[in-house]
């Protein structure tokens, strides 16, 4: 079954270009020119990945990315004319999985789409495999006053649920499976959906900063020149 991709861009020429190219590659491609049309498509059918322009009429793409991530685990690639580092960081903080600047090569965008969908499929498979374990407690990781449920991707703290983005969940899972160990940025990058990006960028730092804001900041210790250490005592 073909993956379903939604192109959200206010320029009809760009939508037509992306639709024609990706349909030739075997994808089902839908179009939307603004946030209202995007949500209409989401209400009507399942979407696997969104190519989202930042400069949209009405609600901008960054705000839409943040709301999308709060509602679902859909893949999000920001496609924009902005090429400033701060825009990339803000986009990732809003929950986007990747960032492509205009003008872009269609082949490069295709590779990024394939990589993201592949990584998403691996995460889904890992969760499904965990769900088949006989002991449901094998899918629960407890540390301090937190409980991380791998099957449902839920984190609770004293009966209060904490919302995590896909990247935050992946990174926290990697930390909780390797407590009291120093993990390099490169190793952490391999555990997240940002593994196709340059490991020297600030992706991991951005995600850890978000985790520090949502959990106890002292859980994530910076080891200068080496990486990060998860200071919690994980219960068996």
C-alpha positions as CSV (number, residue, x, y, z in Angstrom):
1,X,0.0,0.0,0.0
2,X,1.4,3.4,-1.0
3,X,2.4,5.9,1.6
4,X,0.1,9.0,1.7
5,X,1.9,12.3,1.6
6,X,0.3,15.7,2.1
7,X,1.9,18.8,0.5
8,X,1.0,22.0,2.2
9,X,2.1,25.1,0.2
10,X,0.3,28.2,-0.9
11,X,2.1,28.1,-4.3
12,X,0.2,26.0,-6.8
13,X,3.3,25.5,-9.0
14,X,5.3,24.0,-6.2
15,X,2.4,21.7,-5.1
16,X,2.0,20.5,-8.7
17,X,5.7,19.9,-9.1
18,X,5.9,17.8,-5.9
19,X,2.7,16.0,-6.6
20,X,3.8,15.0,-10.1
21,X,7.3,13.9,-9.0
22,X,6.2,11.9,-5.9
23,X,3.3,10.2,-7.7
24,X,5.8,8.9,-10.3
25,X,7.7,7.5,-7.4
26,X,4.7,5.5,-6.2
27,X,3.3,7.8,-3.5
28,X,-0.2,9.0,-3.0
29,X,0.0,12.8,-2.9
30,X,-2.7,15.2,-1.5
31,X,-2.6,19.0,-1.6
32,X,-3.5,21.8,0.7
33,X,-2.8,25.5,0.3
34,X,-3.2,26.5,3.9
35,X,-3.8,25.2,7.4
36,X,-7.6,24.9,7.0
37,X,-7.3,22.7,4.0
38,X,-4.6,20.7,5.8
39,X,-6.8,19.9,8.8
40,X,-9.7,19.0,6.4
41,X,-7.5,16.4,4.8
42,X,-6.4,15.0,8.2
43,X,-10.0,14.7,9.3
44,X,-10.9,12.8,6.2
45,X,-8.1,10.2,6.0
46,X,-4.9,8.9,7.3
47,X,-1.7,10.8,6.4
48,X,1.7,9.3,6.7
49,X,3.9,12.4,6.1
50,X,3.5,16.2,5.7
51,X,5.7,18.5,3.6
52,X,4.9,21.8,5.2
53,X,5.8,25.2,4.0
54,X,6.6,27.8,6.8
55,X,5.3,30.9,5.0
56,X,1.6,30.1,4.7
57,X,-1.3,32.5,4.7
58,X,-3.2,32.6,8.0
59,X,-1.6,30.3,10.5
60,X,2.1,29.8,9.7
61,X,3.8,26.5,9.2
62,X,5.7,26.5,12.5
63,X,2.5,26.9,14.5
64,X,0.9,24.1,12.4
65,X,3.9,21.9,13.0
66,X,3.6,22.3,16.7
67,X,-0.1,21.5,16.7
68,X,0.4,18.5,14.3
69,X,3.0,17.1,16.7
70,X,0.7,17.5,19.7
71,X,-2.0,15.6,17.9
72,X,-0.1,12.8,16.1
73,X,3.1,11.1,15.3
74,X,2.9,12.0,11.6
75,X,6.2,12.6,9.8
76,X,6.8,16.4,9.3
77,X,9.3,17.9,6.8
78,X,9.4,21.7,6.7
79,X,10.0,23.0,3.2
80,X,10.8,26.7,3.2
81,X,12.8,29.5,1.6
82,X,14.4,30.4,5.0
83,X,18.0,29.3,5.4
84,X,18.9,30.7,8.8
85,X,20.1,28.3,11.5
86,X,17.7,29.7,14.1
87,X,14.7,28.8,11.8
88,X,15.9,25.2,11.6
89,X,16.3,25.0,15.4
90,X,12.9,26.6,16.0
91,X,11.3,24.2,13.4
92,X,12.8,21.2,15.3
93,X,11.6,22.6,18.6
94,X,8.1,22.8,17.2
95,X,8.3,19.0,16.5
96,X,9.4,18.8,12.9
97,X,11.5,15.8,11.9
98,X,13.5,17.4,9.1
99,X,14.0,20.7,7.3
100,X,14.6,21.4,3.6
101,X,15.3,24.9,2.1
102,X,14.1,26.2,-1.3
103,X,15.3,25.8,-3.9
104,X,15.7,22.1,-3.3
105,X,16.6,19.1,-5.4
106,X,13.6,16.8,-5.8
107,X,15.9,13.8,-5.5
108,X,17.3,15.0,-2.2
109,X,13.8,15.6,-0.9
110,X,12.8,12.1,-2.0
111,X,15.7,10.6,-0.1
112,X,14.7,12.5,3.0
113,X,11.1,11.3,2.7
114,X,12.2,7.7,2.3
115,X,14.6,7.9,5.2
116,X,12.0,9.4,7.5
117,X,9.3,6.9,6.6
118,X,11.7,4.1,7.0
119,X,12.7,5.2,10.5
120,X,9.1,5.7,11.5
121,X,8.4,2.1,10.3
122,X,11.2,0.8,12.5
123,X,9.8,2.6,15.6
124,X,6.3,1.2,14.9
125,X,7.8,-2.3,14.5
126,X,9.7,-2.0,17.8
127,X,6.6,-0.9,19.6
128,X,4.6,-3.8,18.1
129,X,7.3,-6.3,19.0
130,X,7.3,-5.0,22.5
131,X,3.5,-5.4,22.7
132,X,3.9,-9.1,22.0
133,X,6.0,-9.7,25.1
134,X,4.4,-12.0,27.6
135,X,5.1,-9.8,30.6
136,X,3.5,-6.3,30.2
137,X,5.9,-5.0,32.8
138,X,8.8,-5.5,30.3
139,X,7.3,-2.5,28.4
140,X,7.4,-0.2,31.4
141,X,10.4,1.7,32.6
142,X,10.3,3.4,36.0
143,X,12.8,6.0,37.3
144,X,12.5,8.4,40.1
145,X,8.7,9.3,40.2
146,X,8.4,8.8,36.4
147,X,6.9,5.9,34.5
148,X,7.6,5.5,30.8
149,X,5.3,3.1,28.9
150,X,6.9,1.9,25.7
151,X,3.8,0.5,24.1
152,X,1.7,3.6,24.4
153,X,4.6,6.1,24.3
154,X,3.2,7.7,27.5
155,X,5.2,9.3,30.2
156,X,3.5,9.9,33.6
157,X,4.8,11.7,36.7
158,X,2.8,11.1,39.9
159,X,-0.4,10.3,37.9
160,X,0.1,13.4,35.6
161,X,0.7,12.7,32.0
162,X,3.6,14.5,30.2
163,X,3.2,14.9,26.5
164,X,6.3,13.9,24.4
165,X,7.1,14.4,20.8
166,X,8.3,11.4,18.8
167,X,11.9,12.6,19.0
168,X,11.6,13.3,22.8
169,X,10.2,9.8,23.3
170,X,12.9,8.1,21.3
171,X,15.7,10.0,23.1
172,X,14.2,9.4,26.6
173,X,13.9,5.7,25.8
174,X,17.5,5.5,24.7
175,X,18.6,7.3,28.0
176,X,16.4,5.1,30.2
177,X,17.7,1.9,28.6
178,X,21.3,3.1,29.3
179,X,21.2,4.8,32.7
180,X,24.3,6.1,34.4
181,X,26.2,5.8,31.1
182,X,27.7,8.6,29.0
183,X,26.1,8.6,25.6
184,X,27.7,10.6,22.8
185,X,25.7,12.9,20.5
186,X,26.5,10.5,17.6
187,X,25.1,7.5,19.5
188,X,22.0,9.5,20.6
189,X,21.5,10.7,17.0
190,X,21.3,7.0,15.8
191,X,18.4,6.5,18.3
192,X,16.3,9.3,16.9
193,X,14.5,10.2,13.7
194,X,17.2,12.9,13.0
195,X,19.9,10.4,12.3
196,X,20.2,11.6,8.6
197,X,21.3,15.0,9.8
198,X,24.8,16.2,10.5
199,X,25.7,14.9,14.0
200,X,27.6,18.1,14.7
201,X,24.4,20.2,14.5
202,X,22.3,21.2,17.6
203,X,19.5,18.7,17.1
204,X,20.3,16.5,20.1
205,X,20.9,19.6,22.3
206,X,17.5,21.0,21.3
207,X,15.7,17.8,22.2
208,X,17.5,17.5,25.5
209,X,16.7,21.1,26.3
210,X,13.0,20.3,25.7
211,X,13.3,17.2,27.9
212,X,14.9,19.2,30.7
213,X,11.9,21.6,30.5
214,X,9.4,18.8,30.8
215,X,11.2,16.5,33.3
216,X,13.6,17.2,36.1
217,X,16.5,19.1,34.5
218,X,19.1,17.4,36.7
219,X,18.3,14.0,35.1
220,X,20.2,15.0,32.0
221,X,23.9,15.7,32.9
222,X,26.1,17.3,30.3
223,X,29.6,15.7,30.1
224,X,31.7,18.2,28.3
225,X,33.5,16.8,25.3
226,X,31.8,13.5,25.5
227,X,28.0,13.8,25.5
228,X,25.2,13.3,28.1
229,X,24.5,11.1,31.0
230,X,21.1,10.0,32.3
231,X,21.4,10.4,36.1
232,X,18.2,8.6,37.1
233,X,18.2,5.2,38.9
234,X,16.0,3.0,36.7
235,X,14.0,0.3,38.5
236,X,14.0,-3.2,37.1
